[in-house]
Amino acid sequence: MHRTSSPEAIDQELQGHQLARGVPELDRIAPIPFGNERFPHPQLMPPDPVMRARARLFLYSFEKDLFDHIKDIESDDEMKADKARATIRDNLTQLVPIFSKQNYLLGDEYSMLDVAVTPLLWRLGHYGIELPNQATAILKYAERLFSRPLYADAMTPSEKAMRK
């Protein structure tokens, strides 16, 4: 079988890749188990298999409900961008009840979910996303994430400039 090596062909092949028994692979979160094995401390994915599966579902949900809308915000179509901003705002606002009971998305421990959502929270102002008053718990959560050691050190100068 002849395979082409163009980036578009490879991307199509990877997007269509399926795991055993026909279960579709969650494209962008697939590397997470590798990262957790390669850098086991601190543990960013729960050790319990059920909680790990729950975390993967959360990550998949973030991908579909939050991150996939960024391309529309960055597009030249202002109507699409406004709709995407509203969708992200509404979906983030739905997370508010979590923070009335716990400090982080999976409980009181920092996890891969927090790592995944932090860049979006950092860029809310840059993307023109304003959270409603009832979402102050999300903003407090974001500040907790931003104040973690080494977070600012990991950003590029352009990323630091996104937030005033």
Contacts in CASP RR format, 6 or more apart in sequence:
PFRMAT RR
TARGET T0000
AUTHOR 0000-0000-0000
METHOD contacts of the structure
MODEL  1
MHRTSSPEAIDQELQGHQLARGVPELDRIAPIPFGNERFPHPQLMPPDPV
MRARARLFLYSFEKDLFDHIKDIESDDEMKADKARATIRDNLTQLVPIFS
KQNYLLGDEYSMLDVAVTPLLWRLGHYGIELPNQATAILKYAERLFSRPL
YADAMTPSEKAMRK
3 9 0 8 1.000
14 27 0 8 1.000
15 27 0 8 1.000
16 24 0 8 1.000
16 25 0 8 1.000
17 25 0 8 1.000
18 24 0 8 1.000
18 25 0 8 1.000
19 25 0 8 1.000
26 56 0 8 1.000
26 59 0 8 1.000
26 60 0 8 1.000
26 63 0 8 1.000
28 63 0 8 1.000
28 67 0 8 1.000
29 56 0 8 1.000
29 59 0 8 1.000
29 60 0 8 1.000
29 63 0 8 1.000
32 45 0 8 1.000
32 56 0 8 1.000
32 59 0 8 1.000
32 112 0 8 1.000
33 45 0 8 1.000
35 44 0 8 1.000
36 43 0 8 1.000
36 44 0 8 1.000
36 45 0 8 1.000
36 112 0 8 1.000
42 110 0 8 1.000
44 110 0 8 1.000
44 111 0 8 1.000
44 112 0 8 1.000
44 115 0 8 1.000
45 52 0 8 1.000
45 55 0 8 1.000
45 111 0 8 1.000
45 112 0 8 1.000
46 52 0 8 1.000
46 54 0 8 1.000
46 55 0 8 1.000
46 106 0 8 1.000
46 111 0 8 1.000
51 106 0 8 1.000
54 106 0 8 1.000
55 106 0 8 1.000
55 111 0 8 1.000
55 112 0 8 1.000
55 113 0 8 1.000
58 105 0 8 1.000
58 106 0 8 1.000
58 113 0 8 1.000
59 112 0 8 1.000
59 113 0 8 1.000
59 116 0 8 1.000
62 113 0 8 1.000
62 116 0 8 1.000
62 117 0 8 1.000
65 87 0 8 1.000
65 91 0 8 1.000
66 88 0 8 1.000
66 91 0 8 1.000
66 92 0 8 1.000
66 117 0 8 1.000
66 120 0 8 1.000
67 120 0 8 1.000
69 84 0 8 1.000
69 87 0 8 1.000
69 88 0 8 1.000
70 84 0 8 1.000
70 120 0 8 1.000
70 127 0 8 1.000
72 80 0 8 1.000
72 81 0 8 1.000
72 83 0 8 1.000
72 84 0 8 1.000
73 81 0 8 1.000
73 84 0 8 1.000
73 85 0 8 1.000
73 88 0 8 1.000
73 127 0 8 1.000
73 128 0 8 1.000
73 129 0 8 1.000
74 81 0 8 1.000
75 81 0 8 1.000
85 127 0 8 1.000
85 128 0 8 1.000
85 129 0 8 1.000
88 120 0 8 1.000
88 127 0 8 1.000
88 129 0 8 1.000
89 129 0 8 1.000
89 130 0 8 1.000
89 131 0 8 1.000
89 132 0 8 1.000
92 129 0 8 1.000
92 131 0 8 1.000
92 135 0 8 1.000
92 138 0 8 1.000
93 131 0 8 1.000
93 132 0 8 1.000
93 134 0 8 1.000
93 135 0 8 1.000
93 138 0 8 1.000
95 105 0 8 1.000
95 138 0 8 1.000
96 134 0 8 1.000
96 135 0 8 1.000
96 137 0 8 1.000
96 138 0 8 1.000
98 105 0 8 1.000
99 137 0 8 1.000
99 138 0 8 1.000
99 140 0 8 1.000
99 141 0 8 1.000
100 137 0 8 1.000
102 108 0 8 1.000
103 141 0 8 1.000
103 144 0 8 1.000
104 110 0 8 1.000
104 111 0 8 1.000
104 113 0 8 1.000
104 114 0 8 1.000
104 141 0 8 1.000
105 111 0 8 1.000
105 113 0 8 1.000
105 114 0 8 1.000
105 117 0 8 1.000
106 113 0 8 1.000
106 114 0 8 1.000
110 148 0 8 1.000
114 145 0 8 1.000
118 142 0 8 1.000
118 145 0 8 1.000
118 146 0 8 1.000
118 151 0 8 1.000
121 138 0 8 1.000
121 141 0 8 1.000
121 142 0 8 1.000
121 145 0 8 1.000
121 146 0 8 1.000
122 142 0 8 1.000
122 146 0 8 1.000
122 155 0 8 1.000
122 159 0 8 1.000
122 162 0 8 1.000
122 163 0 8 1.000
123 162 0 8 1.000
123 163 0 8 1.000
124 130 0 8 1.000
124 131 0 8 1.000
124 142 0 8 1.000
125 162 0 8 1.000
125 163 0 8 1.000
126 162 0 8 1.000
126 163 0 8 1.000
131 138 0 8 1.000
131 139 0 8 1.000
145 151 0 8 1.000
146 152 0 8 1.000
152 160 0 8 1.000
END
